[in-house]
Amino acid sequence: MEVAAGIHRLTQGVVNWYLVEDGGKLLLIDAGAPGDWELFAATVRSLGRTFDDVEAVLLTHAHSDHTGFAERARTEAGAPVWIHQQDREMARTGKALAKNEAGTTRYLLRPEAYRTLFGLMRRNGLKIVPIHEVSTFDDSEVLDLPGRPRVVHVPGHTAGSCAMWFEGRRAVMTGDALATRNPLTGRTGPQIGPDGLNRDSEQALRSLDALAPLAADLVLPGHGDPWTDGIAEAVRRAKLAGRS
């Protein structure tokens, strides 16, 4: 689905990832689960492109439902993989460096938790596939990649969690720093991730302050539908929603 000029949202129901077109080249933002590879390949073909046109894979954070086929894209499509320096080791080794704030057992009465779990299981998305070569970026960098995204560091979900701001398109991809559907509770509307998936939920709420000033009408989250009422309003509602 083309959600804005040259920005395509790809999803198989649990997690979103995006392809950005610019100057005949493609930039992949996040890489779903490993089983999403065929959707990625089919979408590239449908755009009249080849793997040679994929300039890079840009990861918002190192969780398995966002790093999924990144290593395959690196080896088969020749696309370098980029991630914030604080999530580099998790992406490279597949091992979390710290525990999440809470366990997931408290969500086991929620149907949404099973929807997410089984959706990822079907596509082998419960464990990180290690990415053997990873390049890193830091906060506020403007990357010389299609669309020229600016990195906005928003830690809390993970230490290196980032949003990607496409200023010229007035769009921001927030990864899991700000979602519109909770993958464990099913709650809809702007919000941070649940405690069971966050390293530090209070930090995640504070990090929203870095997003609020951005000139972005379109918010493209890692979970849930696009938000079209602007990032400032999304942040306001996410803070009101609080933790889950």
LUMFIGU-910590 format. One record per residue: z, x, y of N, C-alpha, C, O in turn; residue in one letter. Coordinates in steps of 0.001 Angstrom, whole numbers, padded with zeros to 6 digits, always signed. Layout:
N
ZXYZXYZXYZXYa
...
This chain:
244
+000000+000847-001197+000000+000000+000000+000000+000881+001245+000835+001775+001378m
-000940+000625+002159-000974+001354+003421-000043+000634+004398-000330-000479+004840e
+001063+001277+004725+002073+000652+005580+001868+000967+007051+002448+000308+007914v
+001058+001955+007340+000655+002317+008705-000613+003134+008550-000957+003545+007442a
-001305+003370+009643-002562+004114+009560-002339+005471+008902-001627+006321+009436a
-002952+005664+007745-002849+006933+007050-001544+007192+006336-001301+008314+005894g
-000690+006179+006208+000573+006332+005477+000603+005305+004351+000500+004101+004589i
+000744+005788+003139+000698+004930+001953+002043+004961+001240+002578+006027+000937h
+002576+003779+000980+003824+003649+000223+003482+003438-001240+002688+002561-001581r
+004083+004242-002102+003912+004109-003539+005267+003788-004156+006281+004377-003782l
+005280+002868-005088+006542+002489-005730+006245+001797-007047+005204+001160-007210t
+007172+001930-007981+007127+001143-009212+008426+000354-009357+008899+000094-010463q
+008990-000019-008203+010072-000975-008201+011460-000443-007943+012343-001220-007580g
+011696+000851-008112+013040+001392-007916+013093+002307-006704+013966+002159-005848v
+012175+003240-006629+012184+004245-005563+010823+004279-004884+009796+004046-005521v
+010823+004569-003594+009584+004718-002838+009273+006192-002611+010172+007023-002480n
+007989+006494-002569+007521+007800-002119+006215+007555-001391+005634+006476-001500w
+005751+008548-000651+004706+008279+000339+003642+009376+000342+003921+010548+000088y
+002417+008952+000638+001315+009878+000875+000858+009723+002322+000625+008611+002797l
+000735+010843+003007+000279+010849+004397-001084+011522+004452-001255+012633+003949v
-002051+010848+005065-003387+011408+005272-003505+011951+006690-003049+011331+007651e
-004119+013106+006798-004355+013668+008127-005422+014760+008016-005262+015721+007262d
-006507+014603+008771-007544+015618+008796-008160+015917+007445-008527+017060+007172g
-008279+014907+006593-008861+015105+005273-007912+015693+004248-008310+015945+003111g
-006663+015915+004632-005665+016462+003727-004567+015436+003466-004431+014451+004191k
-003787+015689+002412-002716+014788+002014-001391+015538+001975-001334+016713+001609l
-000331+014839+002358+001039+015329+002232+001826+014315+001428+001848+013130+001760l
+002472+014782+000373+003304+013915-000459+004753+014037-000009+005311+015133+000025l
+005362+012897+000338+006777+012871+000700+007541+012279-000475+007434+011087-000764i
+008310+013123-001145+009033+012802-002365+008066+012607-003533+006861+012438-003343d
+008626+012635-004745+007778+012672-005936+008275+011755-007037+008071+012032-008219a
+008935+010652-006655+009317+009627-007621+010002+010185-008843+010762+011149-008760g
+009726+009567-009991+010214+010024-011287+009063+010709-012012+007908+010523-011629a
+009347+011503-013056+008253+012170-013768+007168+011211-014253+005986+011555-014247p
+007567+010007-014673+006609+009038-015166+005744+008394-014106+004882+007574-014424g
+005962+008754-012840+005136+008232-011756+003887+009075-011506+003108+008774-010602d
+003696+010121-012296+002564+011020-012083+001225+010285-012089+000381+010535-011228w
+001024+009392-013040-000271+008715-013146-000552+007847-011927-001700+007745-011495e
+000482+007219-011366+000291+006450-010143-000121+007375-009003-001002+007038-008213l
+000509+008524-008920+000134+009508-007905-001329+009929-008065-002093+009923-007100f
-001708+010291-009284-003074+010757-009519-004087+009657-009211-005124+009916-008601a
-003784+008430-009636-004705+007316-009382-004837+007037-007891-005924+006709-007415a
-003743+007164-007154-003791+006909-005715-004626+007966-005000-005408+007644-004105t
-004461+009217-005392-005278+010287-004807-006764+009985-005027-007573+010112-004108v
-007110+009587-006247-008517+009256-006536-008992+008065-005725-010118+008057-005228r
-008131+007050-005589-008531+005847-004863-008799+006119-003393-009528+005369-002744s
-008218+007179-002868-008430+007568-001472-009665+008456-001315-009974+008923-000219l
-010359+008679-002424-011534+009536-002386-011194+011007-002262-012008+011798-001785g
-009993+011381-002690-009519+012757-002586-009346+013374-003968-009449+012692-004987r
-009087+014648-003982-008769+015366-005207-007450+016101-005017-006901+016135-003916t
-006953+016683-006085-005710+017447-005978-005839+018617-004998-004847+019064-004424f
-007058+019104-004815-007251+020195-003852-006899+019786-002430-006645+020635-001575d
-006884+018479-002180-006581+017980-000838-005085+017817-000593-004676+017533+000532d
-004262+017993-001624-002812+017831-001483-002226+019150-000968-002154+020140-001695v
-001815+019139+000285-001353+020363+000931+000037+020787+000464+000306+021979+000317e
+000928+019807+000230+002310+020158-000111+003050+018918-000585+002611+017784-000394a
+004183+019178-001207+005163+018153-001553+006392+018419-000695+006961+019510-000739v
+006793+017440+000071+007925+017575+000989+009036+016658+000484+008870+015438+000464l
+010167+017234+000077+011246+016467-000543+012346+016171+000465+012785+017055+001202l
+012790+014902+000489+013877+014531+001388+015233+014996+000860+016160+015217+001639t
+015352+015143-000456+016584+015640-001059+016348+015874-002539+015309+015493-003078h
+017313+016500-003193+017144+016913-004588+017863+015985-005544+018800+016398-006228a
+017434+014732-005599+017868+013821-006654+016686+013522-007563+015537+013560-007125h
+016963+013229-008816+015920+013166-009838+014868+012099-009585+013733+012235-010041s
+015227+011025-008858+014243+009975-008595+013386+010290-007374+012562+009473-006961d
+013581+011475-006796+012754+011912-005659+012039+013233-005944+011022+013541-005323h
+012576+014010-006884+011935+015278-007251+011028+015137-008468+010328+016086-008820t
+011024+013985-009111+010401+013700-010397+009259+014577-010858+009444+015434-011723g
+008066+014373-010285+006899+015125-010753+006534+016256-009800+005396+016725-009813f
+007476+016702-008975+007175+017756-008006+006722+019041-008689+005779+019683-008228a
+007376+019422-009776+006970+020642-010471+005568+020499-011049+004794+021456-011036e
+005235+019328-011550+003883+019113-012076+002852+019171-010952+001757+019706-011133r
+003208+018617-009789+002301+018705-008638+002115+020165-008212+001029+020564-007792a
+003176+020944-008324+003079+022358-007964+002151+023101-008914+001320+023898-008479r
+002291+022843-010212+001523+023616-011188+000117+023069-011404-000820+023850-011564t
-000054+021752-011414-001368+021177-011711-002201+020916-010463-003426+021024-010501e
-001546+020573-009361-002281+020328-008122-002228+021519-007173-002907+021528-006146a
-001424+022520-007512-001315+023702-006666-000653+023435-005331-000912+024139-004355g
+000212+022410-005281+000864+022015-004026+002237+022670-003929+003086+022421-004786a
+002485+023495-002922+003826+024060-002760+004851+022968-002475+004536+021950-001858p
+006069+023191-002927+007142+022217-002786+008138+022731-001754+008560+023886-001804v
+008509+021853-000814+009429+022191+000278+010659+021300+000226+010570+020112-000084w
+011807+021888+000534+013065+021139+000568+014029+021852+001517+013867+023041+001792i
+015025+021129+002014+016021+021759+002880+016756+022847+002103+016995+022719+000902h
+017106+023911+002803+017713+025065+002150+019000+024720+001401+019317+025364+000401q
+019745+023719+001865+021006+023392+001196+020817+022626-000115+021760+022505-000897q
+019622+022111-000363+019341+021454-001645+018457+022306-002545+018058+021868-003624d
+018152+023517-002105+017211+024353-002855+017691+024628-004273+016927+024469-005224r
+018939+025036-004426+019421+025415-005756+019447+024222-006701+019135+024366-007883e
+019811+023060-006205+019816+021874-007060+018403+021559-007532+018197+021218-008697m
+017427+021672-006632+016040+021411-007010+015534+022466-007995+014804+022148-008935a
+015918+023690-007779+015399+024793-008603+016015+024831-009989+015337+025161-010961r
+017311+024490-010091+018013+024583-011378+018170+023240-012077+018365+023194-013292t
+018086+022138-011316+018334+020823-011897+019800+020497-012041+020152+019510-012687g
+020672+021310-011448+022113+021115-011582+022730+020798-010226+022476+021491-009241k
+023542+019745-010183+024229+019382-008948+025276+020439-008607+025948+020976-009487a
+025399+020723-007323+026360+021737-006884+027734+021138-006597+028720+021868-006497l
+027804+019823-006463+029085+019154-006190+029030+017747-006760+027954+017175-006936a
+030207+017197-007049+030272+015845-007583+030060+014821-006473+030331+015084-005302k
+029570+013648-006867+029471+012554-005912+030860+012031-005584+031831+012291-006295n
+030927+011289-004489+032215+010828-003988+032930+009909-004971+034158+009934-005052e
+032192+009106-005712+032781+008169-006670+031923+008138-007923+030765+008558-007907a
+032498+007641-009001+031723+007444-010222+030896+006178-010141+030984+005427-009170g
+030104+005948-011153+029234+004771-011160+029805+003618-011983+029209+002542-012024t
+030955+003823-012640+031478+002778-013510+031826+001501-012743+031737+000404-013295t
+032220+001638-011474+032601+000458-010701+031412-000449-010392+031594-001577-009936r
+030192+000040-010641+028999-000756-010370+028436-001425-011628+027388-002069-011578y
+029136-001267-012749+028554-001701-014018+028505-003214-014189+027864-003700-015121l
+029162-003967-013321+029025-005420-013358+027884-005913-012468+027639-007114-012364l
+027209-004991-011842+026124-005338-010930+024781-005274-011662+024428-004216-012184r
+024030-006362-011716+022712-006321-012366+021788-005258-011772+020968-004676-012482p
+021924-005007-010466+021048-004029-009818+021227-002641-010405+020263-001881-010498e
+022437-002301-010802+022675-000977-011382+021862-000810-012663+021321+000265-012920a
+021776-001860-013459+021008-001788-014703+019508-001785-014409+018738-001115-015097y
+019098-002531-013391+017688-002516-012994+017265-001097-012616+016201-000628-013017r
+018104-000428-011846+017799+000940-011446+017846+001883-012642+016942+002697-012833t
+018894+001772-013441+019061+002656-014592+017879+002552-015550+017281+003565-015911l
+017540+001332-015964+016475+001168-016949+015107+001471-016348+014214+001958-017041f
+014943+001181-015049+013693+001523-014389+013449+003020-014393+012323+003470-014605g
+014509+003799-014158+014366+005250-014179+014257+005791-015594+013519+006746-015839l
+014984+005191-016528+014894+005634-017917+013466+005508-018440+012978+006395-019139m
+012798+004408-018103+011431+004199-018583+010483+005269-018082+009447+005527-018694r
+010841+005898-016954+009940+006897-016370+010582+008291-016361+010214+009154-015563r
+011548+008489-017266+012181+009796-017460+012775+010352-016170+012682+011546-015885n
+013392+009448-015392+013855+009846-014076+015342+010034-013922+015852+009947-012805g
+016064+010289-015004+017523+010433-014905+017990+011875-014763+019148+012118-014423l
+017110+012826-015019+017478+014232-014887+016424+014944-014048+015234+014642-014140k
+016874+015891-013231+015963+016670-012409+015136+017593-013298+015679+018336-014115i
+013833+017537-013131+012961+018543-013733+012969+019753-012801+012488+019653-011672v
+013501+020890-013240+013615+022040-012340+012268+022426-011723+011233+022415-012389p
+012312+022766-010441+011127+023203-009713+011247+024712-009554+012131+025198-008847i
+010372+025444-010201+010593+026881-010354+010292+027690-009100+010808+028796-008941h
+009475+027161-008221+009210+027833-006950+009366+026808-005839+008668+025794-005815e
+010287+027076-004917+010598+026134-003840+010652+026870-002513+011314+027901-002392v
+009955+026339-001520+010066+026840-000155+011084+025983+000595+011329+024837+000217s
+011671+026528+001645+012732+025803+002343+012417+025650+003832+011660+026424+004417t
+013028+024625+004415+012968+024394+005853+014377+024158+006355+015315+024036+005568f
+014522+024094+007672+015829+023864+008276+015712+022734+009291+014617+022241+009559d
+016828+022336+009844+016884+021224+010777+015990+021469+011999+015920+022573+012538d
+015310+020390+012411+014501+020356+013633+013180+021104+013537+012427+021129+014510s
+012876+021708+012409+011582+022373+012280+010447+021352+012315+010549+020274+011728e
+009374+021701+013003+008123+020947+012920+007233+021708+011943+006849+022851+012192v
+006915+021058+010832+006216+021746+009755+004709+021676+009954+004178+020632+010332l
+004033+022762+009707+002588+022836+009858+001927+022258+008613+001287+022961+007831d
+002107+020948+008462+001605+020190+007328+000955+018921+007868+001173+018576+009029l
+000160+018215+007059-000487+017002+007557+000497+016041+008226+001538+015711+007658p
+000158+015596+009441+001029+014711+010204+002062+015438+011033+002705+014819+011882g
+002246+016747+010816+003222+017574+011533+004601+016913+011603+005088+016598+012689r
+005226+016705+010439+006559+016074+010442+007624+016998+011011+007584+018215+010830p
+008579+016386+011705+009759+017113+012172+010926+016804+011236+011179+015643+010914r
+011622+017825+010809+012766+017676+009914+013983+017221+010713+014297+017784+011761v
+014664+016195+010204+015931+015750+010785+016987+015830+009674+016961+015041+008729v
+017898+016773+009793+018918+016983+008768+019975+015893+008878+020602+015736+009925h
+020174+015139+007796+021129+014019+007788+021985+014117+006521+021832+013299+005614v
+022878+015102+006446+023660+015318+005225+024643+014191+004961+025018+013425+005849p
+025039+014126+003704+026012+013122+003266+025611+012568+001918+026410+012557+000982g
+024377+012108+001815+023873+011688+000504+023810+012908-000400+024311+012879-001524h
+023200+013973+000086+023328+015325-000475+023561+016259+000703+023449+015857+001861t
+023884+017507+000396+024120+018469+001483+022856+018720+002291+022926+018952+003498a
+021699+018676+001632+020449+018960+002310+019593+017747+002583+018396+017881+002836g
+020174+016576+002538+019408+015349+002772+018755+015375+004150+019388+015729+005145s
+017476+014994+004191+016718+015034+005440+015842+013798+005586+015463+013162+004602c
+015533+013475+006826+014500+012507+007158+013309+013276+007710+013454+014389+008215a
+012130+012671+007607+010904+013279+008108+010321+012370+009191+009910+011241+008927m
+010299+012892+010403+009865+012108+011558+008436+012473+011936+008134+013620+012266w
+007564+011470+011879+006175+011628+012295+006054+011025+013693+005716+009854+013862f
+006336+011852+014671+006462+011367+016044+005184+010711+016536+005239+009672+017194e
+004025+011304+016225+002767+010755+016694+002436+009404+016106+001623+008667+016664g
+003049+009068+014990+002809+007781+014329+003995+006829+014489+003995+005714+013968r
+004993+007295+015217+006213+006495+015469+006793+005958+014154+007142+004784+014033r
+006879+006860+013187+007392+006501+011868+008364+007574+011397+008198+008756+011700a
+009381+007148+010651+010329+008096+010078+010585+007709+008630+010837+006546+008318v
+010516+008704+007751+010821+008519+006333+012225+009037+006107+012509+010218+006303m
+013098+008134+005692+014526+008448+005691+015077+008868+004336+016270+009147+004226t
+014242+008920+003303+014776+009242+001989+015892+008290+001627+015735+007074+001740g
+017030+008836+001187+018188+007993+000863+019268+008070+001929+020371+007560+001728d
+018967+008703+003066+019934+008723+004161+020103+007346+004764+021171+007016+005280a
+019047+006533+004703+019098+005155+005172+018132+004357+004313+016930+004621+004310l
+018658+003383+003587+017863+002544+002683+017881+001106+003185+018674+000751+004058a
+017002+000286+002626+017039-001154+002914+017337-001972+001662+017366-003202+001711t
+017558-001290+000544+018039-001960-000666+018949-000986-001399+018577+000160-001652r
+020138-001454-001734+021111-000613-002405+020762-000527-003892+020710-001558-004562n
+020522+000679-004428+020075+000790-005817+021154+000507-006855+020846+000422-008044p
+022406+000358-006441+023466+000031-007401+024046-001369-007211+024557-001953-008166l
+023977-001918-005996+024552-003245-005759+023503-004316-005505+023777-005500-005699t
+022305-003923-005075+021272-004887-004733+021369-005430-003320+020529-006234-002917g
+022369-005015-002557+022487-005469-001171+021242-005038-000390+020763-003914-000543r
+020728-005934+000440+019549-005617+001235+019920-005434+002703+021005-005815+003140t
+018999-004846+003445+019235-004537+004849+019568-003073+005025+019936-002410+004056g
+019448-002545+006239+019719-001126+006485+021140-000736+006089+022097-001450+006389p
+021265+000404+005413+022553+000868+004905+022405+002291+004394+021298+002747+004106q
+023524+002983+004284+023517+004270+003591+023595+004002+002093+023782+002861+001669i
+023453+005046+001302+023581+004901-000140+025004+004560-000552+025932+004715+000241g
+025185+004098-001784+026528+003775-002275+027339+005037-002560+026790+006113-002798p
+028675+004872-002528+029562+006009-002786+029239+006704-004106+029364+007923-004218d
+028821+005920-005107+028539+006494-006419+027346+007428-006447+027143+008139-007430g
+026554+007439-005385+025390+008325-005312+025476+009306-004153+024606+010164-004000l
+026520+009188-003334+026675+010054-002165+027639+011196-002432+028628+011038-003148n
+027341+012341-001850+028307+013436-001892+029454+013172-000937+030600+013503-001238r
+029154+012568+000236+030177+012317+001252+029707+011142+002108+028878+011319+003000d
+030229+009950+001845+029744+008752+002530+030114+008725+004008+029330+008242+004824s
+031280+009227+004366+031643+009247+005781+030714+010192+006555+030320+009892+007682e
+030378+011298+005966+029415+012196+006603+028047+011524+006706+027348+011685+007705q
+027666+010769+005671+026380+010063+005701+026325+009064+006854+025288+008916+007501a
+027434+008383+007110+027477+007447+008237+027380+008183+009566+026674+007740+010472l
+028079+009294+009686+028010+010069+010927+026603+010622+011152+026137+010702+012288r
+025942+010994+010086+024614+011587+010205+023584+010619+010765+022549+011044+011279s
+023855+009328+010670+022920+008353+011227+022713+008557+012724+021681+008164+013269l
+023692+009170+013389+023563+009410+014829+022362+010298+015150+021816+010227+016251d
+021950+011132+014199+020787+011991+014424+019480+011216+014364+018462+011667+014889a
+019506+010052+013726+018291+009239+013590+018098+008278+014757+016968+008008+015163l
+019198+007764+015293+019128+006689+016289+018245+007007+017489+017551+006104+017957a
+018224+008237+018023+017421+008487+019229+015926+008674+018976+015159+008771+019933p
+015495+008727+017735+014093+009040+017449+013170+007922+017942+013515+006741+017891l
+012018+008317+018409+010990+007343+018805+010236+006929+017550+009202+007505+017213a
+010769+005923+016863+010177+005464+015604+010355+003955+015489+011476+003448+015455a
+009245+003257+015433+009269+001805+015232+009352+001460+013752+009941+000447+013374d
+008754+002315+012910+008646+002055+011485+009584+002972+010721+009531+004193+010867l
+010450+002370+009899+011384+003114+009056+010956+002933+007611+010843+001806+007127v
+010717+004041+006921+010229+004012+005543+011281+004643+004645+011375+005868+004566l
+012080+003812+003963+013214+004322+003188+012825+004718+001768+011741+004393+001284p
+013738+005425+001120+013544+005777-000277+013760+004611-001214+013225+004596-002323g
+014542+003630-000781+014784+002426-001585+014687+001217-000669+015299+001191+000399h
+013922+000217-001084+013792-000997-000299+012508-001047+000506+011718-000103+000515g
+012320-002166+001181+011098-002410+001935+011105-001683+003284+012169-001355+003808d
+009922-001434+003841+009860-000857+005190+010589-001732+006203+010659-002953+006064p
+011128-001077+007220+011831-001747+008309+010996-001570+009568+010644-000445+009926w
+010678-002664+010241+009737-002596+011362+010368-002886+012714+009650-003017+013706t
+011689-002990+012780+012370-003287+014044+012963-002045+014699+013853-002150+015543d
+012475-000876+014314+012884+000349+014983+014087+001022+014349+014945+000368+013756g
+014134+002337+014482+015196+003110+013848+016551+002856+014502+017569+002854+013810i
+016592+002642+015817+017883+002433+016476+018582+001188+015933+019788+001207+015685a
+017823+000103+015747+018409-001125+015207+018794-000936+013744+019809-001467+013294e
+017997-000194+013011+018339+000073+011612+019651+000844+011514+020491+000539+010668a
+019824+001830+012369+021069+002598+012375+022251+001712+012747+023307+001790+012121v
+022079+000876+013758+023165-000015+014170+023612-000899+013005+024807-001054+012756r
+022658-001466+012307+023000-002358+011184+023595-001585+010005+024477-002087+009309r
+023112-000372+009787+023653+000427+008689+025110+000770+008952+025923+000772+008029a
+025444+001060+010199+026835+001377+010514+027717+000138+010349+028855+000242+009891k
+027202-001013+010715+027958-002252+010515+028149-002545+009029+029204-003028+008618l
+027136-002256+008234+027227-002512+006786+028271-001622+006136+028967-002047+005213a
+028384-000386+006616+029396+000520+006091+029134+000980+004672+027988+001032+004225g
+030194+001311+003975+030107+001887+002633+029999+000813+001569+030291-000358+001812r
+029582+001226+000404+029508+000287-000723+029878+001007-002019+029879+000395-003087s
